[in-house]
Amino acid sequence: MNTIDYSRKDNWFKIPEITKDIDTFFIYPTEYLASGEDEPDYAVIDNAEMLDGVKNVDYRFMASVYEDSTNLFMPYYRQASMRAMLNAWKNTRDVRNALKDASPYADITAALDYYFENYNQGRPFILASHSQGSAIGTLVLENYLKDHPDYYQRMVAAYILGFSVTKDELKAYPHLKFAAGETDTGVIISWNIEGPKNVEEKATNVVVMPNAVSINPLNWRLDDTYAPAGENLGSFVLDESTDRTEISDIGADAQVIPERGVVLTNARHEPMVGVTEIFGPQSFHNGDYTFYYNNIKENVAKRIAAYQSSAK
């Protein structure tokens, strides 16, 4: 498989000026849909649809949450199309089978190699992602960081949102630890957000795997202790009529449903439309970051402070 040259700056969406003591390496979600039958299963590195989504959605509404506390790095990668991942899910019940032996994982590991060898300069880092990016992120945690323990020991935390981390994987890869609270470090933070209909109907959701684990983004608990919307520090909301964003209250409460491994919310927000067959009737997959934006931002700062304190 040919590799992407990550020494070329145009193969990165974001290479920051270094102003912080901690980095974030962010793997973005699916933007390449390949809706036409003649379109390839994997994007080229400069696919216009993907580049537009990275700039106007993924950076704006997700990765930006890390910029207050860290230097944000975002490589482009030749991601799988929605079609390719759905075919993998239909055949194997795991979308990662479209990623791990193909360009998405190969590109991200190549970008990580270049980042650690040329940009990181020994700083602690956060691994962060969403959806397809988080599916790749689980592979990075299980394999790449296991093979690079010197890097792994500098990981402040991994925010693997919008794709399951499972009890089975945590058992199979004992070097990995899931978060147990608000300030532990070297751990995985993960959740998938759903509304009551998905939970009640036990709906099919391609990003929710059997034996999934989620942590509550408001009270940072793993059990079903309910966190009311009053604990939400602010959701990141777009006014589509003006294209302006604001921090707002949309009633995004949170409660872990341990037997399903998701976070249930009653947020005042429309669920994803047109994807009921694969995400269920009330998936808030596109709200994994935005619903709890300010809580994530605060939590990143707290985990960094805990990491720095323990390193002294």
Secondary structure as GFF3:
##gff-version 3
##sequence-region A 1 312
A	DSSP	three_ten_helix	9	11	.	.	.	ID=ss1
A	DSSP	beta_strand	12	14	.	.	.	ID=ss2
A	DSSP	beta_strand	23	27	.	.	.	ID=ss3
A	DSSP	alpha_helix	48	53	.	.	.	ID=ss4
A	DSSP	pi_helix	54	59	.	.	.	ID=ss5
A	DSSP	alpha_helix	60	61	.	.	.	ID=ss6
A	DSSP	three_ten_helix	63	66	.	.	.	ID=ss7
A	DSSP	beta_strand	71	75	.	.	.	ID=ss8
A	DSSP	alpha_helix	82	92	.	.	.	ID=ss9
A	DSSP	three_ten_helix	95	98	.	.	.	ID=ss10
A	DSSP	alpha_helix	103	114	.	.	.	ID=ss11
A	DSSP	pi_helix	115	119	.	.	.	ID=ss12
A	DSSP	beta_strand	125	130	.	.	.	ID=ss13
A	DSSP	alpha_helix	132	139	.	.	.	ID=ss14
A	DSSP	pi_helix	140	144	.	.	.	ID=ss15
A	DSSP	alpha_helix	145	147	.	.	.	ID=ss16
A	DSSP	alpha_helix	149	152	.	.	.	ID=ss17
A	DSSP	beta_strand	155	161	.	.	.	ID=ss18
A	DSSP	beta_strand	165	166	.	.	.	ID=ss19
A	DSSP	alpha_helix	167	172	.	.	.	ID=ss20
A	DSSP	beta_strand	187	189	.	.	.	ID=ss21
A	DSSP	beta_strand	193	194	.	.	.	ID=ss22
A	DSSP	alpha_helix	196	201	.	.	.	ID=ss23
A	DSSP	beta_strand	212	213	.	.	.	ID=ss24
A	DSSP	three_ten_helix	229	231	.	.	.	ID=ss25
A	DSSP	beta_strand	235	239	.	.	.	ID=ss26
A	DSSP	beta_strand	244	248	.	.	.	ID=ss27
A	DSSP	beta_strand	255	257	.	.	.	ID=ss28
A	DSSP	beta_strand	262	264	.	.	.	ID=ss29
A	DSSP	alpha_helix	276	279	.	.	.	ID=ss30
A	DSSP	three_ten_helix	285	287	.	.	.	ID=ss31
A	DSSP	three_ten_helix	290	292	.	.	.	ID=ss32
A	DSSP	alpha_helix	293	311	.	.	.	ID=ss33
###
